[in-house]
Structure formats: structure tokens, C-alpha cells
Amino acid sequence: MVEARQLLEGAVDTHVHSAPDLVERKLDDFELVRQARERGMAGLVLKNHFFTTTLRARLVASQVPGIAVVGSIVLNQSMGGVNPWAVEAAGRGGARVVWMPTAHAENQLAHESAGTRRHPAALDLSGRSAAVKVFEADGSPTADTEAVLEIVRDRGMVLATGHLTPDEVDRLSARAIEIGIRKIISTHPDSPSIAIPVELQKKLAARGVYLERTFNVTVPRNTRLDVPGLAARIREVGPASTIMATDFGQPDSPYPADGMEAYIVGMLANGLSEAEVRQMVSANARGLLEI
């Protein structure tokens, strides 16, 4: 059987956090990318909940060649919420991934108000609501959401659903496909604040949406599935629609490259084939990001 290290070669981690950030991270952009390159990985998507990583990605790529460093933007309040101007600027700068709100998603804030641990990227401003509006009261996308979707489509970017509710993910992806977007990722659908039901996951997969299954759902801080349970979920919905990512970079998490290797080991140990793992860890993401 091929070793996990060999399957790590050519892998892409679509969800990593690094410094500089407003919260503590385990390593900076340069060390993150160097470690991934040393393992033979093909690329990384830099994610930051507060600021676009577009220009950071370009700087790191110029200094650490031989691996794709992908910039992104998260539509939290610090970026103006669902802000077409910010998305257009990020796209012009080379960003390839647009995330719907995370820490400022209405769903995330409602989840926290129920007494759960606050999101590490929580950001408050006295007298102002943190919630970002993605949909109108009738359930239709806001005008700004429509404008963002059009930019994503026209620039060939990847739409990631952030921390929306399962129903919002369903409606957003349906509308995105309706207007011609073909690159869509459902962000960690098994995480506690999102928890997309399996039948809806299957519906999204049939629609052409990729399910980004992050390994952090198996660690104590976020545990929702153990490793065998995560493997079973992947088999149930299908490897063809799965993207393996870590969502690591926190001080108490493994280094992202180590985490991805452990993820590969866990999937092989729980019955996923080498070909299936290679598809989930490499081919699916490389196709979406054109790496």
C-alpha cells in the first residue's frame, strides 16, 4: 500500500489559518507554505476571518516558489459584510475563493447565543449588530448577495458557503448554479454550528457542490465526529464530492501539513482506497482552483 506521505504529494489544503492575524496562530504564512512545499503539497488557500489574504498570498508566493498560494476573502463585517466592492478588489488582486460570512453569519451568532463557545474570530462593535445579511426576509438573496455571486461567476472564482444554515446553503447554492456558477464548496458541513443533514449533503453533492470536510471536526475543541465516523460520512455521501482540508493553524492544533498527513492516514485506516483519498486530497481541489 502506498504511504500517506506519498498521497500528501500533490495535495491542496483549501482551509488553513496563519499569522499575521488578530488571533493567535501556530505559524506565519511563510512557515506554513514552506512546510507544505517540503511535503510536496501542490497548494494552500490562506483564510482569515477579518481581512482578505489576497495580497499576502501574492507576497508569499513570490518568496516561496514551487507551490500555489491562494488568496481569499471572508465576507464578515470587517470586509463590509456581503460587499461587492471588496469582492471585486480581491478578485482583481488574484483571490480565487470567496467565503460567505463565518463569525458574523446570523447562524453562527445564533449558535453562540445558545450558550456555545464564541467563535475565535468574534468581533464586536458597541451599539452595532454583528450579523451580516445574506438573504431578505422572504428568503431571496439580497441585492448585494446577487452582485457578489455575479462577480464570483464572471471572475471564475470559487464560492464557499461559510457558516450559513443548512437551508441557506441549499438556497444559496441553488441560486449560484442558476446564474452559472460551477465552483461551489460547502464549508465544513459537519461542524457543530452548521451540521448539514446527510440527506441535504447528498442533495448538494448531486447538484455539483463539493463538501469541504475539515479534519478539525475530530479534535477535542470541535469534536462532532471521530475519525471512523468522518470516514463513514464520506463513504455515505461519496468521495467524489469530498474535499479533504484541515482548518488548522490554531496554537493547540497540529501543524497543517502534519494534520493533512494524519487525515490521510485516518482515511486509509478506515477503508477509503488510495484512489479515493487522492481524489479527495488533491484532484477535486486542484480542479476547482485550477492548480
N, C-alpha and C positions, 0 to 999 in steps of 0.2 A: 504493500500500500504506500502511496506517495505520502511524504511527510507534510505536516501542517505548514512548515516553513516554505516548502515549495509552492503550496497553494497561496501563501501570502504574496508571492511574487506576482506582480500584475494587479494586486488588489487596489481598490479605491475605498477609502473611508469617507462617506458622504456627510459625516456629522461629528466634528471634533471642535473642542474649545481650547484656546491657548491664550497666553498673555501677549500683549497688554490687554487688560480687561478691567472692569470696575469691581469684579470679584476675583478672589484668588484662584490662580490656575497652576497646574503642576509644572508646566514648562512653557517657554515662549514659542512664537511662531517658527523661529529659525531651528530650534532644537526639535520641535515637533516634526518638521519637514525633513530634517537631517536623519532622524531616527527612522522615519518611514522609507526614505530613499535607501538607507543602509540595508533594509529588509527586502528591497526590490519592489516595493509598492509603486503603483503607477500614478496615484494621485490622492489628494485630500481636499475636502471642502471645509474651509475655515468658517466657523459660525460664531457670531457674537450677538447677544440679545439687545445690545444698546446701540451699536454702530455698524455700518456696513464694513465688511472686511475687504472690499474691492481693491483699494489702493495698497493695503497691507499685502494682499496676495501677490500683486504685481511686484512689489519690492522684494518679497521673499523669493519669488520665482527668479528674479534677476540675480540673486546671490546664491541660490541653491538650485542649480540647473539639474535636469535629468529626471524631474518628477513634476507632474501637473499640480499647481497650487491654485485652487478655485475660490474666487471671492463670492460673497453672498450678501443679502440684506434681509433683515428680520423686521417686519412691519409693526414694531412696538411704538409706544408714544415718543420715544427719543428720536425716532425717524419720522415723526409726524403721523404715526398710525398708517392707515392704508393711504399712502401718499404717492400719487403717480409721479410727481416731480422727483422724489427721492429714488424711485424705481428706475425712471428714465436715466438719471445721472449715474446710478450704479451700473445699469446696462451699458451705458456709453463707456464707462470705465472698465468694462470687461466682466462684471459679475455674471454668473451663469445660473444662480439659484435665488429665488425669491420666496421667502418664508412668510406665510400669514402670521398674525400675532401669536406670541408664545406667552411670556409673562403677563402681557396686557390683554390677552384674549378674555372675553367675557366668561368663557367656560373655565379658564384657569383661575380667574378671580373668584368665581362661584365655588369652585372646588376648595379653594383656600378658606373661604368664608365659612365652610362647613367644619372647620377646625383642623384641617390638614396642615402639614408643614408648608411654609411660604416658599415660593419659587426662589431659588438663589438670586435671580435677576430682578426681584421685586424692586420697583422704583416708584416712589410716591411723591406727590406734589400737593402741598396743603391747599385745600379748597377746590381741588380739581379731581374729576373722575379719571381713574387709570384705564378704564375699559375702552378698547378700540372697537369701533362699529364696523362690521363687515357686511351685515345684512340689514335691510329695512324691517320694519315691524311685520310686514306681510311675508317675510321670508325671502324676498328677492335681493340680489346683490345691490349694494349702494352704487351710486354713480362712480365714486372713486374706486370701488372694487372692480367695476366693469372696466374702467380706464386702466387699472393695473393689469387685469387679465389681457387686455389688448396689447399692452407693451410686452408682456411675457410672450404672447403669441408672435408678435411681429419681430421680436429680437431672438426668438428661438430659445428662450430661457426655460429653466425647469421651475414649475410651480410646486412648492412644498406646503402642506396644509397647516403646519404649526400646531397650536393647541386648541383647535376648534372642537366642537362637539361632534359625535358621530354623524348626527343629522346634518350638521353644517358641512362636514367633509363630503357627505353624499351630495348635497346640493351644489357646493362649490365645484366639485369635480365634474358633475353633470353639466353645469354651465360652461366650464372651461372647455370641455370636449365639444360642446355645442358650437362654440365660436372658433374652434380649430386648434386648440392646444392639445398636444400629443405627448407632452413630457410632464407627468404629474407623479409626485411622491406623497403618499400618506405618511405623515411624520409619526414615528413610534406609536403605532396603533394599539400596542399592548400596554402602554404606560398607564399608571393609575388615573391620571387626570383626563385621559382620553378614552381608553377602554372600548375600542370599537368591537361590537359583537361579531362573532365569527361569520355569521351569515352575511353581514354587511361587508366584511372583509372579502368574502368570496365574490360579492357583487361588484366591489371596487376592482378586484383583480380581473374579472370578466370584462370590465369596462376599459381595461388597459392601464389602470393605476398601479404603480409599484408600491409595495408595503415596505417601508424602511424599518426593519426590526433591529432595534438598538440593543446591544449587549448589556447596557446598564440596567435593563429591567430585571436582571438576575442578581444584582448586587444588593447588599442589605439595605442601603438607603432608599432604594426604589423597588424592592422585590415585589414582583407581581407573578412572575413565572420563574421556576428553577430552570436549569439548563435542559434537562429532559423535557420539561413542559414547553419550553420555547421551540425545541426541535419538533415536538409533536404538533405544535401550532403551525409551524412551517409546512410540515407534511400535509396537514389537513387543508390548508389554503393553497399551497403549492409553491415549490421553489422557483418556478418560472416568473412569479410576480414578486419575489422577495429580493430586497437589497439588505445585505448584512452591513451594519455600521456599529460604531461603539458608543457614541455620545460621551466619550471620556475626555479627560483633561482636568477634572476636579482633583484637588490635592489628595483626597483619600481614594482615588481610583487608580487602576494600573495605568502605566503609560499607554497611550492609544495603540501604538504598534504591538505592544505586548498583549493588550486586550483583544485586538483583532486576531492574533495568533491563538489565544486561548479560546476565542469564539469558534475558530475553525476546528480546533481540537475537540471542542464540545459537540459540534455538529457531526463530525466524523464518528465520534464515540457513540452517538445516539442514532445512527442508522442512515444519515444522509450520505449519498455517494460522493466520490471525488468530483465527478462531473457536475452534480448539483451544487456542491459547495463552490466550485469555480464560477459557475453561473451567478450565484448569489453574491459572492465576494468581489467579483471582477466584471464579468461580461455585462450584467444588467446596468450597473452604474456607468461603466465606460461607454456604453451605447447612449445613455441619456446625456452624459456630459461631453460626448464626442472626444474622449481621451484615447 
